[in-house]
Amino acid sequence: MNRTHMLKAIIHNFSKHKSSFLIASLLLLLSSFFSVLTPYFIMKILDESIPFGEWSSLLGYIALAFIATFLNNLTKLLSDYVFSKLARTFVINIRSRCIAHLQQMNGEYYTHINSGDMLKTIFEDIENIQQTATYSFVNFAADILISVGMLFFLGWLQPELLMGLLLLQVFVFLGQKKFNRWVEAQSISLRSASGELYSLIQEVISNLMNFVVIGVNSLFREKYMKLEKTNAKQQIKTQLVFSLSNGFLQLSGMIITLFILGYGGYKVIEGSLTIGGLITFNVYSQRLIAPIMRASQFQTRLAGALASWQKIRDILEAPLNWGESDAMLNKCSSIRSIDFQNVTFQYDDKLVLSKVSMQFESKKIYAIVGESGSGKSTITYLMLKLWPIEKGNILVNGTSINRISTTDLRQQIAVVSQNTLLFNDTIYNNLALGSTTITEADVMEVLRIVELYEFVMQLPQQLQTEIGEQGIRISGGQRQRLSIARALLRPASVLILDEATSMLDPITEEKIMFNLNQHIQDKIVIVIAHRLRTVVSSHEIYLLHEGRLAERGNHESLLAGKKQYQAMFERTV
Ligand SMILES: Nc1ncnc2c1ncn2[C@@H]1O[C@H](COP(=O)(O)OP(=O)(O)OP(=O)(O)O)[C@@H](O)[C@H]1O
């Protein structure tokens, strides 16, 4: 079932490049055909030219052998070229489909993925399938064709010798099959062990300095050594199984050659086979062994490819958000309003929001405040369709969020979260993220809004300054400001700042909030903050308490209410 599914998907992928695929396959078949001609000409030289002193036929067969070898190489070269182009197209296509699918998933999925394993799938498994899809399938077909042709030829040369050879081959094939199953089981265990190790190392490498600063190196070492040992055990086992399998192949190859020389020699002495015939029989039988061995190894390859395919399917077929593809949902090119109507939500069995109603409209700044764990960030996640709501509804431009394309929604909402995400690149590239429409003037403008303009201008390389991995070469506050600047450059209609200014001094924070006020244009701006000084200028403030909306209003009215907000304000300012 899985095999059929994989074949269908591969055929579907190549259907757009049918002609290239056919040309490459044809070239490979031709190359295999030319490769088997040479021994035939050698037999002719040994049996017909040399014994009878035929100079002209000797030269003729040498010329033919040369032409066959030349054409064999030429057609192989051309087929390799077309196949490698097809292979790259295949990899890019599947890889980008995986990435696009991953971007539409939900929070449950993101919080449970094993990123190391996933990276392995996106890089190694896709390459593995590609190898099987391009070379192995066609080589397999060519091998079968060539083997059949050679069998006829060998039967014509010496039928009894051929019968003996085939009998031996059957034993080899059955033995190899057993090894294949062993190799397959071993590869799956190795994959899982190396996936876990990869994941851990990836986590450490991307947070090297943090590991040192926080001092969790020894903890990591213990975990690392344990995984490394399991992985090493699996690697050694796999290597052993591979070596045993190869040893078996070599041994059986040698037994077959000795059989041909022994029984074929007897036939030569008896006079029913020529010396040229025996040499050619031996050469062809080697060539016959190779395709049969490859055909049996093809099973192993196919098994490996199937394991890889299952991993890719796990990504491509992971149920989409709300189980619906974006193509079936409404497009959304800008968000003008978001309306939470009695929204109740829980993670697993932990109730986080209870009957929360909030409204957000464009051209206004809103604030969500409340103690830690009261559900503020969760509001953002629900807007991004990361989790489905239990009860109530969220309307976006008057339409239920469930009916709106997840991709469009996520494009329209720019979130600057507590965890900054910066890349090991220049300031400019971190802001523009490859966009060709963003100009240097745009970048300068947002740098002014986030109060980073002077800082960047006094750097020797200004916008071209490299900031290191995750922005390690700049301060925490500067990282936050760069993240805000990047969000401002995005053509999104909602900007959410979730504790995005928490590392700034109160004066810079106040300046940035003032600048933002001047530049909100048509956006909905939502500020989530603990320091209430950050939110005093908001048009509307929502105060969450234990998952319920406890208070709402602007700063002045909430202060005048003399309830929780006023107490919080006095505590934090
Ligand atoms: N993925 C998750 N799975 C299970 N529980 C979660 C998950 N994310 C958050 N929670 C829980 O939901 C509650 C609300 O979390 P949320 O992040 O929305 O709070 P918050 O008000 O933004 O907190 P803070 O101010 O500390 O950032 C917390 O008790 C938290 O432990």
The ligand as an SDF file (V2000), in Angstrom:
LIG
                    3D

 31 33  0  0  0  0  0  0  0  0999 V2000
    1.3570   24.7700   24.6580 N   0  0  0  0  0  0  0  0  0  0  0  0
    0.8390   24.7510   25.8690 C   0  0  0  0  0  0  0  0  0  0  0  0
    0.3830   23.6070   26.3940 N   0  0  0  0  0  0  0  0  0  0  0  0
   -0.1760   23.5820   27.6280 C   0  0  0  0  0  0  0  0  0  0  0  0
   -0.3310   24.6650   28.4110 N   0  0  0  0  0  0  0  0  0  0  0  0
    0.1090   25.8490   27.9370 C   0  0  0  0  0  0  0  0  0  0  0  0
    0.7110   25.9630   26.6530 C   0  0  0  0  0  0  0  0  0  0  0  0
    1.0370   27.2650   26.4530 N   0  0  0  0  0  0  0  0  0  0  0  0
    0.6630   27.9260   27.5680 C   0  0  0  0  0  0  0  0  0  0  0  0
    0.1050   27.0850   28.4570 N   0  0  0  0  0  0  0  0  0  0  0  0
   -0.4590   27.4380   29.7580 C   0  0  0  0  0  0  0  0  0  0  0  0
   -1.5250   28.3420   29.5390 O   0  0  0  0  0  0  0  0  0  0  0  0
   -1.5320   29.3740   30.5100 C   0  0  0  0  0  0  0  0  0  0  0  0
   -1.5610   30.7390   29.8170 C   0  0  0  0  0  0  0  0  0  0  0  0
   -0.3540   30.8990   29.1050 O   0  0  0  0  0  0  0  0  0  0  0  0
   -0.0160   32.2600   28.3370 P   0  0  0  0  0  0  0  0  0  0  0  0
    1.3260   32.0760   27.7090 O   0  0  0  0  0  0  0  0  0  0  0  0
   -1.1370   32.6080   27.4580 O   0  0  0  0  0  0  0  0  0  0  0  0
    0.0600   33.2720   29.5460 O   0  0  0  0  0  0  0  0  0  0  0  0
    0.5730   34.7800   29.5660 P   0  0  0  0  0  0  0  0  0  0  0  0
   -0.4770   35.5640   30.2490 O   0  0  0  0  0  0  0  0  0  0  0  0
    0.9820   35.2170   28.2220 O   0  0  0  0  0  0  0  0  0  0  0  0
    1.8320   34.5990   30.5100 O   0  0  0  0  0  0  0  0  0  0  0  0
    3.1860   35.4680   30.5570 P   0  0  0  0  0  0  0  0  0  0  0  0
    2.8050   36.8440   30.9820 O   0  0  0  0  0  0  0  0  0  0  0  0
    3.9810   34.7650   31.6110 O   0  0  0  0  0  0  0  0  0  0  0  0
    3.8060   35.3850   29.2090 O   0  0  0  0  0  0  0  0  0  0  0  0
   -0.3090   29.1630   31.3700 C   0  0  0  0  0  0  0  0  0  0  0  0
   -0.7300   28.5790   32.5850 O   0  0  0  0  0  0  0  0  0  0  0  0
    0.5470   28.2010   30.6100 C   0  0  0  0  0  0  0  0  0  0  0  0
    1.2130   27.3230   31.4540 O   0  0  0  0  0  0  0  0  0  0  0  0
  1  2  1  0
  2  3  1  0
  2  7  2  0
  3  4  2  0
  4  5  1  0
  5  6  2  0
  6  7  1  0
  6 10  1  0
  7  8  1  0
  8  9  2  0
  9 10  1  0
 10 11  1  0
 11 12  1  0
 11 30  1  0
 12 13  1  0
 13 14  1  0
 13 28  1  0
 14 15  1  0
 15 16  1  0
 16 17  2  0
 16 18  1  0
 16 19  1  0
 19 20  1  0
 20 21  2  0
 20 22  1  0
 20 23  1  0
 23 24  1  0
 24 25  2  0
 24 26  1  0
 24 27  1  0
 28 29  1  0
 28 30  1  0
 30 31  1  0
M  END
$$$$
